[in-house]
Amino acid sequence: MKSLETLGADGSHWLSEYKDVHMNVFGTPLRVLDHGLGSHVWDVDGNEYLDFLGGIAVNSLGYAHPKWVAAITEQAGKIAHISNYFASEPQIRLAEMLIDKAGAPEGSHVYFGNSGAEGNEAAIKLAKLYGRTMPGALPKIGGKQARIVALTHGFHGRTLGALSATWKPDIRTPFEPLVPNIEFATSGDLRSMEDIFSSTGKGRYGKGPVAAVIMELIQGEAGVKAMDPEYVKGVRALCDAHGALLIFDEVQTGIGRTGEWFAFQRKDLSGGVVPDAVTFAKGVAGGFPMGGLIAFGASLSALFTPGSHGSTFAGNPLAAAAGVATLTAIQNEHLMENAEDRGRQLRDGLEHCGNPLFAGARGRGLLDAVQLSHPCAHAAANWALEHGLIVNAVAPDALRFAPPLVVTAEDVDACVAVLTKMPTDLKND
């Protein structure tokens, strides 16, 4: 890694052209990246960076992993896309692998989409179908619309359905009204959840039944904040008592990122709770766009029928082959164990590096954050980038780390070494 003074000529040229042709939904890109290897990437000017963001928890195998490259190259040479009137071997194999890794019961099924938002859209639609089967809900005459409950500070995507379950007012408000009958319980407050369930009832002011609760076990966009397992157990009990589904959004936490295939398999996150459905995306195909939903059990899976949902590109052979290669490498190369070890090394390093800017570290596996002593995360992320390290300002006072699962002990030491030198007087612009 080397210190950067200014963007080179190639980077400046491409960023100028980017502004001319791309809608300004992401702001100006920080750099124009060209290629990568392992946990390292290089920009078009030849500058090297240690990537501790991994495409925001997407690049499970890092860059140019030979097994991943070989798998998609072979599949591209055979057949890259087919319509959903047909199936492919990689698509079937990947679905089988995901059901197995999730420990889902017999009769469970997978729906493939192209992103985490699409996975959560599918979950919301499935919950709506389920809600119509509940006593007191439509289509019974005089029935009421079943409701879906999400949590404050949760993030489930930016499409209209997923956005309706996403808390952040700044990104919700411009697109309101959103999907109705989605309510928010205060994150971590079981009484708030109880109040929503108890508002179900007959009469003029009673609301429809709660069809589902959707939640993250680690709220990534809130600053990598884990749920109390006792709270999760309480939510499960409420769902069971009222016949509601419990859906875990594992878009960011799944596919080995927290040291298990799915975060709910960690008792220090879930308390041993098993969900009724799980959404996934990000790391599942190692950088190829893919997401989806696992419905646990035959009866829930059967609510989707031909024509009730779909996507042209979802589950195409190239994406599925990338997913099979990714899951196979994670297992064969013991990358979940590496995630656990390297995550502990990173948090310990940040806790004991001696920089007073860092007020503490948190996370599980390789989904982590460092708490800053004052709000300067954007300035801190920019400083790190200028010194060859990619991290993310996930909150005004927190930096997020989600490096590839192949990250080495030497990479972690290098990351901590850069951060140790970070000035303590940084301020956000």
N, C-alpha and C positions, 0 to 999 in steps of 0.2 A: 504494500500500500504506500502511496505517496501523497504528500500534501498538494492541494490544488490551489492555484492562484486565480486563474480565470478560465472560462470556457475557451476551448481552442476554436480554430476557424471552422472546422467541420461541424462541431456541436452548435455553434452560433448560427451557421447556415441552415442546418436542419430544423432548429427551433424556430427560426424565422419563417420557414416554409410551413411548419406545423401550425402556426398561428393563422396562416392564410387559408388553410383547408379544413381545420378541425373545429367543431363547435366547442365553445369554451366551458365545458362542463367539468373539466379537471384542473383548470388553471394552466399556467405555463409549466410544462414538464421540467423536472430538476436537471436531467441529463438525457442524452440520446444514447441508449445502450446498444452494443453491437454483438457481443458474444460472452459466453460464460463457461466456467468449468468448475464443477463441485460447488463450493460456496462463494466463488469469486466471479465477478463480472468486469467487463471492460467497456468503456464508452468509445464513441467513434473517434475520439482524439487520442485513444490509447491509454487513458488513465484507468487504473485498477481500483476496484472497490471490494471490500468484504461485505457480503450481503447478509445482514441479519434481519431481513424482512421477508425474503423468499417469495416475492410477488404477493405479499400479504397472506402468508401461510399456504401458498399454492404449490410452490416448487419442492415437493416432498423429497425428490431425489436430486435436488440441486440442478445444475446445468450440465447438459451433454452427458448424462449418465449412459454408459454404453449399452446396457440392457434395454433401457427405455428407447434409445435411438434405434437400436436394431429392431425392436418390436414394431414401432410405427413405420419404419422403412419397409419392413417385410409386408406389413398390412397394406401400406400405400401401393405397393407393387401388385397386390392381389385385388383389393376392392376397398375404396375409401368411404363410399356412401351408398346406401340403398334406401328405398322408401320404406315407410313403416308398414307396407303391405307384406314385407318379407322380414326374416330374422337372419342373424349371423352368429357364427360360433363364438366370437369374442363377446358379443352382447349377452349371450346365455351364460357363458362362463363367468363373466364379471358379476352378473346378478347372483349366481350361486355363491360366489366368493363373499359378496357383501352380506348375504343372509347368514352365511356361516360365521363370518367375523363378528357380526352383531349378536350372535347367539340367539337369533330370532327363532320362534317356535315353528314347528311343521305347519305348512300352509301359508307362511309369510311370502310376500311378493314385493318386487322392486318396480318403481316407476323411474325412468331416466329422463332428466331434463338437461339443460345446457349450463346451468348456473345455480348458485345457492338461492337466489331469488325465485327461480323457477321451481326448485325443490320445495320452497316454502309456499309458493302459490299452489302447488299440488296438495300440500298438507292442509292448507286453508280450504280448498275445494272439497277435499275428502272429509274434513270436519263438518262442512256445511251439509254434505250428503248424510253424514252420520246424524247430525242434528235433526234432520227431517224424520228420522226413525224414532226419536225420543218421545216419551209420553208428554203431552201438553204442548208439543211443537207443531208447526205446520207440517203436512197439509190438512190436519184436522180442522174442521170448522171452529172458529173461535180460538184456534191455537195461536201461539206467538212464535216469532222468529227465535231460533236457538242462537246462543251467543258464543263468541270465542274470547278468551281472556289472554292477554299478553302482559308483559311486565314493563314497568317504567325503566328507562335506560336500556331496554333491549333493542337489538337491531336484527332485522330479518330480511332486508333487501329494499330495493328502490322501485320495483314495479308496483302498480297500484295496489294489488292485493297484499303483497309483502310489506309495502310501505304502510298500509293500514294497521299492521301489527308492530310497526317500528315506532319507538317512542319519540325520537328527537324532533321537537317542534319546528326547528328551522327548516328541516327538509320535508316535513309533512304539510305545513300550513299552505304553501303555494298551490297545492294540488287538491285541497279539500273542496267539496266533500269526498271522502274516501269510502271504502267499503263499510257499510253500516254494521252494527251489532258486534263490533270488536271493542272491548273495554280493556282498561289498564288497571292492574293491581300494583300496589307499591312493592317494588322489588325487595324481597327478603322479609316482608311483613305479612305473616300468616293471617293476622286479623283482617287486613285489607282484602285478602283473597276470600276469607270466610264471609265477609260482608257482601261480596259480589255473588257468591253462591246463594246466600240467604235471601237475596232480592228476587229469586225465582218464586213465582207464585201465581195464583189465580186472581181474578178481579181486575179492576181497571188499571191499577198501578203496578201490579206484579209483572215481572219480566219473564221472558222465555227461559228455558233451561240452558245451562252452560253445556255446550257440546264438547268443548276442548279448551285446554290450557296449552299454550306454546311458550317455551322458555329456553334460554341458553343456560348451561351449567357454569360456564364462564362467560360473562358479558364482555366480549372483546372490545367493542367500540366504546364501552363505558370506561375503559381503562384496565382491561384484563382483571376483572373482579369476579371471584368465584362465589358460587352460592354456598350457603351453610347447608350441609347435608341434612340436618334436622328440619330445615325449612322445606327442602325437596321432599322429604318423607311426609311432611304435613300436607303438601300440595297433592301428593299421590293419594293420601288418605281421603282428602276432600273429593278428588276425582272419582275414587272408587265408591264413596258414599252416595254420590249424585249421578253415577253412571256416565261421567265425562271422560274423554280421552286425555291422555297426557302425551304431548308431543315435544320431543327434545330437538332443538335446532343445533345440530352438530356440524354445521357448515364450516366453522373455523376450528372446532375442537376435535373433529373426527379424523379417521385414517391415520392413527398412530401419533398424532401431534402431542397428546398429553401423556404418552407412555403406554396407552392401551389403544386398541382399535377405535373405541369410542369412549368419550369421557364418562358416560354413565357407568362404564365398567370399573371406574375408580370409586370405591366406597367413600373416599375422603371428599368426593364431589357429590355423589348421588345418594349416599347412605344405603346403597344396595338396591335402590329403586330401579325397576325396569319400565321403560316407556311403552306406549301403545304404537308409537311411530317415531321414526328418526329421519331427519333430513340431513343430507350430506352434499358436499361439493368441494371447492378449493383443492385440497391435496389429493383427491381421489384419482385423478388421471395425470398427476405429476406435471401439470402445466397446460395440458390440453383441456379446453372448456368442457366441463361436465358437472352435473349435479343430479339430485334426485331425492327419492323418498323410499324408505322401507316401511311397509305396513306390517305390523306384527300379527300373525294369525290369519286364517282363511276368511273369517266373516268380515273383518275390516277391509281386507284386500278386495273382497268381492263387491264393495260399493262402487268401485270404478268399473264401468262396463264399456263395451265398444262405442266410441264416439263421445264419451263423457269427458275425456281429456286427451291431450296428445301434443306432439311437436314434430316438425319435419326432420330436424337434425338430431333429435334426442336418441341416444344409444347407438349412433352410427358406428360402423365397424372400426374406424380409425380411432375414435375416442375410446371405445370399449377396449381395443387392443392396448392403448396407452394405460388404461385403468388396470387391466390384468397385469401388465408389466410392472406397474407401480406397486400394487399390492404384493406381488410375488417378490419384488426386491426388498420391500419393507420387512417381509417375513424372513427371507433367506439371509439377509444381511444384518438381521437383528437390530433394525433401526428404531424400534420402539424402546428397546433397552438403551440404545444410544441417546434417544430423546430424553429419557429419564436421567441418565448420567450427565449429559451435557447441560441439561436444564438446571440441575442441582449445582453444577460447576459454575454456570453463569450467575445464578442468584447469589451463591456464596461469594463469588468474586466481586459482584457489585456491592454486596453488604459490607465487605471488608477491604475495599480498595482505598479507603481513607479520604475519598472526595466528599466534602461536606455538602455538596450539591445533592447527593443521593441520600434520601431519607428512608430508603427501604426498598426491597425487591419482593415481588410476588409472582405467582403463576404455578403452572403444573407442566412438567415435561418441557417442551420447547415452545410454549405459549406463555410469555413472561412480560413483565413490565417493571420499570424502576420508577419509584415515586421521587419526584423532585422537591426540593425544599421550598421552591417558589415557582409560580407559573412562568416557565421559560422553555417549554417543550419544543416549540417551533424553532426557536433560536438554537436550542441544543441539537436538534436533528440536522439543521443546516450546518452547524459547526462540525458535527460528526461527518457529514457528507464531504465537507471540504478537507477532511483528514482521512478520507478513504473508507468510511464506514457508513453503511446504509441501515438506518433505524427509522422508526415512525413516531411522530408526535400524535399519540392516540387520544390524549387529553391535554388541556393546557398545562398540567403539572405532572405528566407521565409520558415516558417513552415505551413503545412496544417493541418486543423482539419475537420474531417467528422465523428463525433461520431454517434452511433445509435440514431434513432429518439426518443427512449425511455429514453434518458439520462435525469437525474434529475438535479434540481437546486443544490443539494448537490454535485453531480458529477462535475458540472461546477466549483463550489467553490473549490473543491479539485484539479482540473486541474490547475486553476489559482494559487492556493497556491504553487503547485510544481514549476510552471514556474516563479513565483515571486522570488524564491530563486536561479534561474539559474545564474551562474557566467557571468559577462559581458566581460571577457577576453577570451572566447572560440575562438578557431580557427580550421578551417577545416584542416585535415591532407593533 
